[in-house]
Amino acid sequence: MLNNGGSYRTAKSNSRCGVCEQPIELMTGDQSRLLKVGDRVCWERSTTDLGTVKSNSWGGLVVAWDDGRTNSIHHNDMKQVERMPVKTE
């Protein structure tokens, strides 16, 4: 369970987050709709392909990637994107 209440993993998950090594599952469209502006995401469990959600509308969201690219992604096409866990201090 992520600190912000999100959970994109199940006991059946075989994939692991490239950053925190926790088991994850593919993000669904319904889970994508719950992302908030400012949430951090990564592409395909990468520790280097990171981005920030810039907007979230009924049809999809916009991600500004740390490498300078920005792109729109439909909610149902978010299978390769993961929400980054919120760090606790």
Secondary structure, DSSP 8 states (H G I E B T S, - for coil): --TTS-----TT--EE-TTT--EE----HHHHHT--TT-EEEETT-SS-EEEEEEE-SSEEEEEETTS-EEEEEGGG-TTEEE------
